[in-house]
């Protein structure tokens, strides 16, 4: 059914999940080691609006520093 516009039925205009299939929530930080979302964000992803998903995605890059030990490794790498 290509060429007649019917393929558009299968297209979805949604914000993709940031999941990288490394699903392990740090017990102290409370965020996933893979995608840096909280448990509530992971559980609710399918119910969130596109605007809510985009807000979460914008916050994710800064969350890596919340994981204990991440900063120490970077400092140690600079010393070597």
PDB file with SEQRES, HELIX, SHEET and CRYST1 records, atoms N, CA, C and O in Angstrom:
SEQRES   1 A   80  UNK UNK UNK UNK UNK UNK UNK UNK UNK UNK UNK UNK UNK          
SEQRES   2 A   80  UNK UNK UNK UNK UNK UNK UNK UNK UNK UNK UNK UNK UNK          
SEQRES   3 A   80  UNK UNK UNK UNK UNK UNK UNK UNK UNK UNK UNK UNK UNK          
SEQRES   4 A   80  UNK UNK UNK UNK UNK UNK UNK UNK UNK UNK UNK UNK UNK          
SEQRES   5 A   80  UNK UNK UNK UNK UNK UNK UNK UNK UNK UNK UNK UNK UNK          
SEQRES   6 A   80  UNK UNK UNK UNK UNK UNK UNK UNK UNK UNK UNK UNK UNK          
SEQRES   7 A   80  UNK UNK                                                      
HELIX    1 AA1 UNK A    6  UNK A   10  5                                   5    
HELIX    2 AA2 UNK A   39  UNK A   44  1                                   6    
HELIX    3 AA3 UNK A   45  UNK A   47  5                                   3    
HELIX    4 AA4 UNK A   50  UNK A   63  1                                  14    
HELIX    5 AA5 UNK A   64  UNK A   66  5                                   3    
HELIX    6 AA6 UNK A   70  UNK A   79  1                                  10    
CRYST1    1.000    1.000    1.000  90.00  90.00  90.00 P 1           1          
ATOM      1  N   UNK A   1       0.800  -1.189   0.000  1.00  0.00           N  
ATOM      2  CA  UNK A   1       0.000   0.000   0.000  1.00  0.00           C  
ATOM      3  C   UNK A   1       0.850   1.263   0.000  1.00  0.00           C  
ATOM      4  O   UNK A   1       0.437   2.296   0.527  1.00  0.00           O  
ATOM      5  N   UNK A   2       1.989   1.181  -0.568  1.00  0.00           N  
ATOM      6  CA  UNK A   2       2.837   2.364  -0.640  1.00  0.00           C  
ATOM      7  C   UNK A   2       2.400   3.237  -1.801  1.00  0.00           C  
ATOM      8  O   UNK A   2       1.841   2.762  -2.790  1.00  0.00           O  
ATOM      9  N   UNK A   3       2.669   4.526  -1.653  1.00  0.00           N  
ATOM     10  CA  UNK A   3       2.389   5.437  -2.734  1.00  0.00           C  
ATOM     11  C   UNK A   3       0.999   6.039  -2.714  1.00  0.00           C  
ATOM     12  O   UNK A   3       0.754   7.026  -3.408  1.00  0.00           O  
ATOM     13  N   UNK A   4       0.073   5.472  -1.935  1.00  0.00           N  
ATOM     14  CA  UNK A   4      -1.275   6.020  -1.943  1.00  0.00           C  
ATOM     15  C   UNK A   4      -1.661   6.677  -0.614  1.00  0.00           C  
ATOM     16  O   UNK A   4      -2.834   6.968  -0.384  1.00  0.00           O  
ATOM     17  N   UNK A   5      -0.679   6.910   0.256  1.00  0.00           N  
ATOM     18  CA  UNK A   5      -0.956   7.602   1.502  1.00  0.00           C  
ATOM     19  C   UNK A   5      -1.423   6.717   2.636  1.00  0.00           C  
ATOM     20  O   UNK A   5      -1.564   7.191   3.763  1.00  0.00           O  
ATOM     21  N   UNK A   6      -1.663   5.465   2.373  1.00  0.00           N  
ATOM     22  CA  UNK A   6      -2.170   4.576   3.412  1.00  0.00           C  
ATOM     23  C   UNK A   6      -1.099   4.203   4.429  1.00  0.00           C  
ATOM     24  O   UNK A   6      -1.444   3.774   5.530  1.00  0.00           O  
ATOM     25  N   UNK A   7       0.175   4.345   4.113  1.00  0.00           N  
ATOM     26  CA  UNK A   7       1.251   4.063   5.067  1.00  0.00           C  
ATOM     27  C   UNK A   7       1.244   5.061   6.214  1.00  0.00           C  
ATOM     28  O   UNK A   7       1.779   4.774   7.285  1.00  0.00           O  
ATOM     29  N   UNK A   8       0.646   6.223   6.006  1.00  0.00           N  
ATOM     30  CA  UNK A   8       0.573   7.240   7.047  1.00  0.00           C  
ATOM     31  C   UNK A   8      -0.202   6.759   8.274  1.00  0.00           C  
ATOM     32  O   UNK A   8      -0.031   7.296   9.368  1.00  0.00           O  
ATOM     33  N   UNK A   9      -1.041   5.763   8.096  1.00  0.00           N  
ATOM     34  CA  UNK A   9      -1.815   5.220   9.208  1.00  0.00           C  
ATOM     35  C   UNK A   9      -0.885   4.681  10.289  1.00  0.00           C  
ATOM     36  O   UNK A   9      -1.216   4.739  11.473  1.00  0.00           O  
ATOM     37  N   UNK A  10       0.264   4.161   9.899  1.00  0.00           N  
ATOM     38  CA  UNK A  10       1.191   3.527  10.838  1.00  0.00           C  
ATOM     39  C   UNK A  10       2.189   4.491  11.440  1.00  0.00           C  
ATOM     40  O   UNK A  10       2.913   4.131  12.369  1.00  0.00           O  
ATOM     41  N   UNK A  11       2.243   5.700  10.932  1.00  0.00           N  
ATOM     42  CA  UNK A  11       3.176   6.683  11.467  1.00  0.00           C  
ATOM     43  C   UNK A  11       2.590   7.297  12.729  1.00  0.00           C  
ATOM     44  O   UNK A  11       1.406   7.630  12.774  1.00  0.00           O  
ATOM     45  N   UNK A  12       3.419   7.445  13.748  1.00  0.00           N  
ATOM     46  CA  UNK A  12       2.983   8.051  14.999  1.00  0.00           C  
ATOM     47  C   UNK A  12       3.877   9.237  15.293  1.00  0.00           C  
ATOM     48  O   UNK A  12       5.097   9.164  15.150  1.00  0.00           O  
ATOM     49  N   UNK A  13       3.273  10.304  15.694  1.00  0.00           N  
ATOM     50  CA  UNK A  13       4.017  11.519  15.999  1.00  0.00           C  
ATOM     51  C   UNK A  13       4.219  11.590  17.515  1.00  0.00           C  
ATOM     52  O   UNK A  13       3.631  12.430  18.195  1.00  0.00           O  
ATOM     53  N   UNK A  14       5.060  10.693  18.026  1.00  0.00           N  
ATOM     54  CA  UNK A  14       5.291  10.620  19.464  1.00  0.00           C  
ATOM     55  C   UNK A  14       6.761  10.830  19.784  1.00  0.00           C  
ATOM     56  O   UNK A  14       7.635  10.631  18.940  1.00  0.00           O  
ATOM     57  N   UNK A  15       7.012  11.234  21.012  1.00  0.00           N  
ATOM     58  CA  UNK A  15       8.374  11.396  21.500  1.00  0.00           C  
ATOM     59  C   UNK A  15       8.871  10.015  21.904  1.00  0.00           C  
ATOM     60  O   UNK A  15       8.264   9.359  22.751  1.00  0.00           O  
ATOM     61  N   UNK A  16       9.970   9.570  21.305  1.00  0.00           N  
ATOM     62  CA  UNK A  16      10.519   8.247  21.590  1.00  0.00           C  
ATOM     63  C   UNK A  16      11.044   8.143  23.009  1.00  0.00           C  
ATOM     64  O   UNK A  16      11.481   9.129  23.603  1.00  0.00           O  
ATOM     65  N   UNK A  17      10.994   6.942  23.536  1.00  0.00           N  
ATOM     66  CA  UNK A  17      11.540   6.666  24.860  1.00  0.00           C  
ATOM     67  C   UNK A  17      13.060   6.749  24.816  1.00  0.00           C  
ATOM     68  O   UNK A  17      13.672   6.342  23.829  1.00  0.00           O  
ATOM     69  N   UNK A  18      13.675   7.269  25.870  1.00  0.00           N  
ATOM     70  CA  UNK A  18      15.136   7.323  25.920  1.00  0.00           C  
ATOM     71  C   UNK A  18      15.766   6.010  26.396  1.00  0.00           C  
ATOM     72  O   UNK A  18      16.977   5.947  26.609  1.00  0.00           O  
ATOM     73  N   UNK A  19      14.964   4.976  26.562  1.00  0.00           N  
ATOM     74  CA  UNK A  19      15.453   3.692  27.071  1.00  0.00           C  
ATOM     75  C   UNK A  19      16.586   3.155  26.192  1.00  0.00           C  
ATOM     76  O   UNK A  19      16.493   3.150  24.965  1.00  0.00           O  
ATOM     77  N   UNK A  20      17.656   2.704  26.849  1.00  0.00           N  
ATOM     78  CA  UNK A  20      18.796   2.126  26.138  1.00  0.00           C  
ATOM     79  C   UNK A  20      18.989   0.662  26.535  1.00  0.00           C  
ATOM     80  O   UNK A  20      20.046   0.079  26.297  1.00  0.00           O  
ATOM     81  N   UNK A  21      17.962   0.082  27.137  1.00  0.00           N  
ATOM     82  CA  UNK A  21      17.938  -1.333  27.536  1.00  0.00           C  
ATOM     83  C   UNK A  21      18.981  -1.679  28.591  1.00  0.00           C  
ATOM     84  O   UNK A  21      19.454  -2.814  28.653  1.00  0.00           O  
ATOM     85  N   UNK A  22      19.340  -0.700  29.422  1.00  0.00           N  
ATOM     86  CA  UNK A  22      20.191  -0.915  30.592  1.00  0.00           C  
ATOM     87  C   UNK A  22      19.331  -0.475  31.772  1.00  0.00           C  
ATOM     88  O   UNK A  22      19.464   0.643  32.269  1.00  0.00           O  
ATOM     89  N   UNK A  23      18.459  -1.360  32.207  1.00  0.00           N  
ATOM     90  CA  UNK A  23      17.421  -1.002  33.181  1.00  0.00           C  
ATOM     91  C   UNK A  23      17.836  -1.411  34.591  1.00  0.00           C  
ATOM     92  O   UNK A  23      17.594  -2.533  35.035  1.00  0.00           O  
ATOM     93  N   UNK A  24      18.463  -0.473  35.272  1.00  0.00           N  
ATOM     94  CA  UNK A  24      18.900  -0.701  36.642  1.00  0.00           C  
ATOM     95  C   UNK A  24      18.817   0.635  37.376  1.00  0.00           C  
ATOM     96  O   UNK A  24      19.548   1.575  37.062  1.00  0.00           O  
ATOM     97  N   UNK A  25      17.918   0.707  38.355  1.00  0.00           N  
ATOM     98  CA  UNK A  25      17.720   1.949  39.093  1.00  0.00           C  
ATOM     99  C   UNK A  25      18.669   1.992  40.278  1.00  0.00           C  
ATOM    100  O   UNK A  25      18.680   1.084  41.109  1.00  0.00           O  
ATOM    101  N   UNK A  26      19.466   3.051  40.350  1.00  0.00           N  
ATOM    102  CA  UNK A  26      20.418   3.215  41.445  1.00  0.00           C  
ATOM    103  C   UNK A  26      19.635   3.392  42.739  1.00  0.00           C  
ATOM    104  O   UNK A  26      18.732   4.226  42.800  1.00  0.00           O  
ATOM    105  N   UNK A  27      19.964   2.617  43.783  1.00  0.00           N  
ATOM    106  CA  UNK A  27      19.175   2.662  45.021  1.00  0.00           C  
ATOM    107  C   UNK A  27      19.224   3.999  45.756  1.00  0.00           C  
ATOM    108  O   UNK A  27      18.251   4.366  46.413  1.00  0.00           O  
ATOM    109  N   UNK A  28      20.316   4.727  45.664  1.00  0.00           N  
ATOM    110  CA  UNK A  28      20.431   6.010  46.359  1.00  0.00           C  
ATOM    111  C   UNK A  28      19.945   7.174  45.501  1.00  0.00           C  
ATOM    112  O   UNK A  28      19.198   8.027  45.980  1.00  0.00           O  
ATOM    113  N   UNK A  29      20.361   7.216  44.240  1.00  0.00           N  
ATOM    114  CA  UNK A  29      20.007   8.323  43.357  1.00  0.00           C  
ATOM    115  C   UNK A  29      18.564   8.219  42.877  1.00  0.00           C  
ATOM    116  O   UNK A  29      17.929   9.236  42.596  1.00  0.00           O  
ATOM    117  N   UNK A  30      18.042   6.997  42.780  1.00  0.00           N  
ATOM    118  CA  UNK A  30      16.664   6.803  42.344  1.00  0.00           C  
ATOM    119  C   UNK A  30      16.437   7.005  40.865  1.00  0.00           C  
ATOM    120  O   UNK A  30      15.305   7.221  40.431  1.00  0.00           O  
ATOM    121  N   UNK A  31      17.520   6.937  40.073  1.00  0.00           N  
ATOM    122  CA  UNK A  31      17.379   7.075  38.627  1.00  0.00           C  
ATOM    123  C   UNK A  31      18.015   5.878  37.932  1.00  0.00           C  
ATOM    124  O   UNK A  31      18.923   5.240  38.467  1.00  0.00           O  
ATOM    125  N   UNK A  32      17.527   5.589  36.742  1.00  0.00           N  
ATOM    126  CA  UNK A  32      18.018   4.464  35.957  1.00  0.00           C  
ATOM    127  C   UNK A  32      19.446   4.754  35.475  1.00  0.00           C  
ATOM    128  O   UNK A  32      19.737   5.856  35.010  1.00  0.00           O  
ATOM    129  N   UNK A  33      20.311   3.779  35.586  1.00  0.00           N  
ATOM    130  CA  UNK A  33      21.695   3.945  35.136  1.00  0.00           C  
ATOM    131  C   UNK A  33      21.782   4.083  33.618  1.00  0.00           C  
ATOM    132  O   UNK A  33      22.728   4.675  33.098  1.00  0.00           O  
ATOM    133  N   UNK A  34      20.802   3.541  32.912  1.00  0.00           N  
ATOM    134  CA  UNK A  34      20.823   3.600  31.451  1.00  0.00           C  
ATOM    135  C   UNK A  34      20.272   4.888  30.880  1.00  0.00           C  
ATOM    136  O   UNK A  34      20.944   5.567  30.104  1.00  0.00           O  
ATOM    137  N   UNK A  35      19.039   5.231  31.264  1.00  0.00           N  
ATOM    138  CA  UNK A  35      18.380   6.389  30.637  1.00  0.00           C  
ATOM    139  C   UNK A  35      18.248   7.599  31.554  1.00  0.00           C  
ATOM    140  O   UNK A  35      17.858   8.675  31.102  1.00  0.00           O  
ATOM    141  N   UNK A  36      18.565   7.438  32.826  1.00  0.00           N  
ATOM    142  CA  UNK A  36      18.526   8.507  33.833  1.00  0.00           C  
ATOM    143  C   UNK A  36      17.118   8.989  34.190  1.00  0.00           C  
ATOM    144  O   UNK A  36      16.953  10.073  34.749  1.00  0.00           O  
ATOM    145  N   UNK A  37      16.103   8.178  33.865  1.00  0.00           N  
ATOM    146  CA  UNK A  37      14.747   8.526  34.301  1.00  0.00           C  
ATOM    147  C   UNK A  37      14.486   7.942  35.682  1.00  0.00           C  
ATOM    148  O   UNK A  37      15.141   6.987  36.099  1.00  0.00           O  
ATOM    149  N   UNK A  38      13.516   8.530  36.388  1.00  0.00           N  
ATOM    150  CA  UNK A  38      13.083   7.987  37.667  1.00  0.00           C  
ATOM    151  C   UNK A  38      12.144   6.813  37.407  1.00  0.00           C  
ATOM    152  O   UNK A  38      11.681   6.610  36.284  1.00  0.00           O  
ATOM    153  N   UNK A  39      11.871   6.046  38.453  1.00  0.00           N  
ATOM    154  CA  UNK A  39      10.923   4.932  38.304  1.00  0.00           C  
ATOM    155  C   UNK A  39       9.560   5.442  37.853  1.00  0.00           C  
ATOM    156  O   UNK A  39       8.929   4.845  36.981  1.00  0.00           O  
ATOM    157  N   UNK A  40       9.107   6.540  38.441  1.00  0.00           N  
ATOM    158  CA  UNK A  40       7.801   7.092  38.059  1.00  0.00           C  
ATOM    159  C   UNK A  40       7.778   7.520  36.591  1.00  0.00           C  
ATOM    160  O   UNK A  40       6.773   7.343  35.904  1.00  0.00           O  
ATOM    161  N   UNK A  41       8.879   8.078  36.120  1.00  0.00           N  
ATOM    162  CA  UNK A  41       8.947   8.494  34.711  1.00  0.00           C  
ATOM    163  C   UNK A  41       8.956   7.282  33.789  1.00  0.00           C  
ATOM    164  O   UNK A  41       8.341   7.308  32.723  1.00  0.00           O  
ATOM    165  N   UNK A  42       9.640   6.234  34.189  1.00  0.00           N  
ATOM    166  CA  UNK A  42       9.668   5.006  33.380  1.00  0.00           C  
ATOM    167  C   UNK A  42       8.279   4.384  33.351  1.00  0.00           C  
ATOM    168  O   UNK A  42       7.773   4.028  32.287  1.00  0.00           O  
ATOM    169  N   UNK A  43       7.664   4.256  34.524  1.00  0.00           N  
ATOM    170  CA  UNK A  43       6.343   3.635  34.619  1.00  0.00           C  
ATOM    171  C   UNK A  43       5.270   4.430  33.876  1.00  0.00           C  
ATOM    172  O   UNK A  43       4.373   3.841  33.273  1.00  0.00           O  
ATOM    173  N   UNK A  44       5.353   5.744  33.913  1.00  0.00           N  
ATOM    174  CA  UNK A  44       4.315   6.568  33.319  1.00  0.00           C  
ATOM    175  C   UNK A  44       4.555   7.020  31.901  1.00  0.00           C  
ATOM    176  O   UNK A  44       3.718   7.720  31.331  1.00  0.00           O  
ATOM    177  N   UNK A  45       5.688   6.637  31.307  1.00  0.00           N  
ATOM    178  CA  UNK A  45       6.066   7.158  29.998  1.00  0.00           C  
ATOM    179  C   UNK A  45       4.940   7.051  28.973  1.00  0.00           C  
ATOM    180  O   UNK A  45       4.686   8.010  28.244  1.00  0.00           O  
ATOM    181  N   UNK A  46       4.267   5.921  28.902  1.00  0.00           N  
ATOM    182  CA  UNK A  46       3.214   5.728  27.896  1.00  0.00           C  
ATOM    183  C   UNK A  46       1.987   6.596  28.150  1.00  0.00           C  
ATOM    184  O   UNK A  46       1.197   6.815  27.231  1.00  0.00           O  
ATOM    185  N   UNK A  47       1.807   7.088  29.355  1.00  0.00           N  
ATOM    186  CA  UNK A  47       0.659   7.935  29.684  1.00  0.00           C  
ATOM    187  C   UNK A  47       0.970   9.429  29.584  1.00  0.00           C  
ATOM    188  O   UNK A  47       0.050  10.247  29.575  1.00  0.00           O  
ATOM    189  N   UNK A  48       2.241   9.793  29.509  1.00  0.00           N  
ATOM    190  CA  UNK A  48       2.626  11.199  29.479  1.00  0.00           C  
ATOM    191  C   UNK A  48       2.316  11.836  28.131  1.00  0.00           C  
ATOM    192  O   UNK A  48       2.332  11.177  27.091  1.00  0.00           O  
ATOM    193  N   UNK A  49       2.035  13.123  28.178  1.00  0.00           N  
ATOM    194  CA  UNK A  49       1.838  13.875  26.940  1.00  0.00           C  
ATOM    195  C   UNK A  49       3.199  14.092  26.269  1.00  0.00           C  
ATOM    196  O   UNK A  49       4.250  13.899  26.880  1.00  0.00           O  
ATOM    197  N   UNK A  50       3.150  14.491  25.015  1.00  0.00           N  
ATOM    198  CA  UNK A  50       4.396  14.782  24.296  1.00  0.00           C  
ATOM    199  C   UNK A  50       5.163  15.896  24.995  1.00  0.00           C  
ATOM    200  O   UNK A  50       6.391  15.856  25.064  1.00  0.00           O  
ATOM    201  N   UNK A  51       4.446  16.887  25.512  1.00  0.00           N  
ATOM    202  CA  UNK A  51       5.091  18.008  26.197  1.00  0.00           C  
ATOM    203  C   UNK A  51       5.801  17.524  27.469  1.00  0.00           C  
ATOM    204  O   UNK A  51       6.921  17.949  27.749  1.00  0.00           O  
ATOM    205  N   UNK A  52       5.165  16.652  28.227  1.00  0.00           N  
ATOM    206  CA  UNK A  52       5.783  16.109  29.441  1.00  0.00           C  
ATOM    207  C   UNK A  52       7.007  15.269  29.093  1.00  0.00           C  
ATOM    208  O   UNK A  52       8.026  15.340  29.780  1.00  0.00           O  
ATOM    209  N   UNK A  53       6.912  14.480  28.039  1.00  0.00           N  
ATOM    210  CA  UNK A  53       8.059  13.663  27.613  1.00  0.00           C  
ATOM    211  C   UNK A  53       9.234  14.542  27.197  1.00  0.00           C  
ATOM    212  O   UNK A  53      10.380  14.253  27.541  1.00  0.00           O  
ATOM    213  N   UNK A  54       8.955  15.604  26.463  1.00  0.00           N  
ATOM    214  CA  UNK A  54      10.018  16.507  26.029  1.00  0.00           C  
ATOM    215  C   UNK A  54      10.682  17.194  27.216  1.00  0.00           C  
ATOM    216  O   UNK A  54      11.895  17.401  27.220  1.00  0.00           O  
ATOM    217  N   UNK A  55       9.893  17.546  28.214  1.00  0.00           N  
ATOM    218  CA  UNK A  55      10.446  18.167  29.427  1.00  0.00           C  
ATOM    219  C   UNK A  55      11.396  17.194  30.124  1.00  0.00           C  
ATOM    220  O   UNK A  55      12.482  17.581  30.553  1.00  0.00           O  
ATOM    221  N   UNK A  56      10.989  15.944  30.234  1.00  0.00           N  
ATOM    222  CA  UNK A  56      11.830  14.917  30.867  1.00  0.00           C  
ATOM    223  C   UNK A  56      13.114  14.723  30.058  1.00  0.00           C  
ATOM    224  O   UNK A  56      14.205  14.682  30.625  1.00  0.00           O  
ATOM    225  N   UNK A  57      12.987  14.607  28.750  1.00  0.00           N  
ATOM    226  CA  UNK A  57      14.166  14.420  27.896  1.00  0.00           C  
ATOM    227  C   UNK A  57      15.156  15.576  28.057  1.00  0.00           C  
ATOM    228  O   UNK A  57      16.368  15.362  28.039  1.00  0.00           O  
ATOM    229  N   UNK A  58      14.651  16.777  28.211  1.00  0.00           N  
ATOM    230  CA  UNK A  58      15.525  17.943  28.373  1.00  0.00           C  
ATOM    231  C   UNK A  58      16.295  17.890  29.690  1.00  0.00           C  
ATOM    232  O   UNK A  58      17.401  18.423  29.781  1.00  0.00           O  
ATOM    233  N   UNK A  59      15.726  17.258  30.699  1.00  0.00           N  
ATOM    234  CA  UNK A  59      16.369  17.161  32.007  1.00  0.00           C  
ATOM    235  C   UNK A  59      17.401  16.024  32.099  1.00  0.00           C  
ATOM    236  O   UNK A  59      18.297  16.076  32.942  1.00  0.00           O  
ATOM    237  N   UNK A  60      17.286  15.027  31.261  1.00  0.00           N  
ATOM    238  CA  UNK A  60      18.114  13.825  31.390  1.00  0.00           C  
ATOM    239  C   UNK A  60      19.625  14.064  31.309  1.00  0.00           C  
ATOM    240  O   UNK A  60      20.351  13.467  32.104  1.00  0.00           O  
ATOM    241  N   UNK A  61      20.136  14.887  30.415  1.00  0.00           N  
ATOM    242  CA  UNK A  61      21.595  15.052  30.337  1.00  0.00           C  
ATOM    243  C   UNK A  61      22.239  15.504  31.648  1.00  0.00           C  
ATOM    244  O   UNK A  61      23.366  15.105  31.942  1.00  0.00           O  
ATOM    245  N   UNK A  62      21.570  16.305  32.418  1.00  0.00           N  
ATOM    246  CA  UNK A  62      22.126  16.792  33.670  1.00  0.00           C  
ATOM    247  C   UNK A  62      22.033  15.809  34.823  1.00  0.00           C  
ATOM    248  O   UNK A  62      22.659  16.011  35.863  1.00  0.00           O  
ATOM    249  N   UNK A  63      21.267  14.759  34.651  1.00  0.00           N  
ATOM    250  CA  UNK A  63      21.068  13.810  35.733  1.00  0.00           C  
ATOM    251  C   UNK A  63      22.214  12.827  35.931  1.00  0.00           C  
ATOM    252  O   UNK A  63      22.319  12.231  37.003  1.00  0.00           O  
ATOM    253  N   UNK A  64      23.054  12.641  34.963  1.00  0.00           N  
ATOM    254  CA  UNK A  64      24.176  11.719  35.101  1.00  0.00           C  
ATOM    255  C   UNK A  64      25.079  12.080  36.262  1.00  0.00           C  
ATOM    256  O   UNK A  64      25.665  11.204  36.897  1.00  0.00           O  
ATOM    257  N   UNK A  65      25.190  13.360  36.538  1.00  0.00           N  
ATOM    258  CA  UNK A  65      26.050  13.801  37.636  1.00  0.00           C  
ATOM    259  C   UNK A  65      25.449  13.460  38.998  1.00  0.00           C  
ATOM    260  O   UNK A  65      26.138  13.543  40.015  1.00  0.00           O  
ATOM    261  N   UNK A  66      24.183  13.080  39.027  1.00  0.00           N  
ATOM    262  CA  UNK A  66      23.532  12.691  40.282  1.00  0.00           C  
ATOM    263  C   UNK A  66      23.910  11.279  40.720  1.00  0.00           C  
ATOM    264  O   UNK A  66      23.684  10.892  41.867  1.00  0.00           O  
ATOM    265  N   UNK A  67      24.483  10.525  39.803  1.00  0.00           N  
ATOM    266  CA  UNK A  67      24.855   9.145  40.121  1.00  0.00           C  
ATOM    267  C   UNK A  67      26.162   9.125  40.900  1.00  0.00           C  
ATOM    268  O   UNK A  67      27.178   9.622  40.415  1.00  0.00           O  
ATOM    269  N   UNK A  68      26.147   8.557  42.094  1.00  0.00           N  
ATOM    270  CA  UNK A  68      27.365   8.490  42.916  1.00  0.00           C  
ATOM    271  C   UNK A  68      28.500   7.775  42.190  1.00  0.00           C  
ATOM    272  O   UNK A  68      28.290   6.755  41.533  1.00  0.00           O  
ATOM    273  N   UNK A  69      29.699   8.325  42.321  1.00  0.00           N  
ATOM    274  CA  UNK A  69      30.876   7.698  41.722  1.00  0.00           C  
ATOM    275  C   UNK A  69      31.189   8.177  40.322  1.00  0.00           C  
ATOM    276  O   UNK A  69      32.317   8.008  39.860  1.00  0.00           O  
ATOM    277  N   UNK A  70      30.247   8.758  39.644  1.00  0.00           N  
ATOM    278  CA  UNK A  70      30.497   9.205  38.272  1.00  0.00           C  
ATOM    279  C   UNK A  70      31.523  10.329  38.228  1.00  0.00           C  
ATOM    280  O   UNK A  70      32.400  10.331  37.365  1.00  0.00           O  
ATOM    281  N   UNK A  71      31.423  11.273  39.139  1.00  0.00           N  
ATOM    282  CA  UNK A  71      32.358  12.395  39.130  1.00  0.00           C  
ATOM    283  C   UNK A  71      33.765  11.938  39.475  1.00  0.00           C  
ATOM    284  O   UNK A  71      34.739  12.415  38.891  1.00  0.00           O  
ATOM    285  N   UNK A  72      33.874  11.013  40.425  1.00  0.00           N  
ATOM    286  CA  UNK A  72      35.205  10.535  40.819  1.00  0.00           C  
ATOM    287  C   UNK A  72      35.921   9.878  39.655  1.00  0.00           C  
ATOM    288  O   UNK A  72      37.121  10.077  39.467  1.00  0.00           O  
ATOM    289  N   UNK A  73      35.198   9.104  38.882  1.00  0.00           N  
ATOM    290  CA  UNK A  73      35.835   8.444  37.748  1.00  0.00           C  
ATOM    291  C   UNK A  73      36.358   9.454  36.738  1.00  0.00           C  
ATOM    292  O   UNK A  73      37.440   9.267  36.182  1.00  0.00           O  
ATOM    293  N   UNK A  74      35.619  10.500  36.500  1.00  0.00           N  
ATOM    294  CA  UNK A  74      36.082  11.518  35.554  1.00  0.00           C  
ATOM    295  C   UNK A  74      37.335  12.211  36.074  1.00  0.00           C  
ATOM    296  O   UNK A  74      38.277  12.450  35.318  1.00  0.00           O  
ATOM    297  N   UNK A  75      37.346  12.533  37.366  1.00  0.00           N  
ATOM    298  CA  UNK A  75      38.535  13.173  37.945  1.00  0.00           C  
ATOM    299  C   UNK A  75      39.734  12.259  37.854  1.00  0.00           C  
ATOM    300  O   UNK A  75      40.828  12.694  37.494  1.00  0.00           O  
ATOM    301  N   UNK A  76      39.535  10.989  38.180  1.00  0.00           N  
ATOM    302  CA  UNK A  76      40.638  10.035  38.114  1.00  0.00           C  
ATOM    303  C   UNK A  76      41.147   9.880  36.694  1.00  0.00           C  
ATOM    304  O   UNK A  76      42.348   9.723  36.475  1.00  0.00           O  
ATOM    305  N   UNK A  77      40.250   9.924  35.739  1.00  0.00           N  
ATOM    306  CA  UNK A  77      40.673   9.794  34.350  1.00  0.00           C  
ATOM    307  C   UNK A  77      41.544  10.990  33.948  1.00  0.00           C  
ATOM    308  O   UNK A  77      42.486  10.838  33.170  1.00  0.00           O  
ATOM    309  N   UNK A  78      41.232  12.169  34.475  1.00  0.00           N  
ATOM    310  CA  UNK A  78      42.033  13.351  34.133  1.00  0.00           C  
ATOM    311  C   UNK A  78      43.428  13.276  34.721  1.00  0.00           C  
ATOM    312  O   UNK A  78      44.377  13.786  34.125  1.00  0.00           O  
ATOM    313  N   UNK A  79      43.569  12.648  35.881  1.00  0.00           N  
ATOM    314  CA  UNK A  79      44.861  12.550  36.541  1.00  0.00           C  
ATOM    315  C   UNK A  79      45.822  11.635  35.799  1.00  0.00           C  
ATOM    316  O   UNK A  79      47.038  11.803  35.880  1.00  0.00           O  
ATOM    317  N   UNK A  80      45.279  10.676  35.082  1.00  0.00           N  
ATOM    318  CA  UNK A  80      46.143   9.683  34.407  1.00  0.00           C  
ATOM    319  C   UNK A  80      46.780  10.199  33.166  1.00  0.00           C  
ATOM    320  O   UNK A  80      47.524   9.473  32.507  1.00  0.00           O  
TER     321      UNK A  80                                                      
END                                                                             
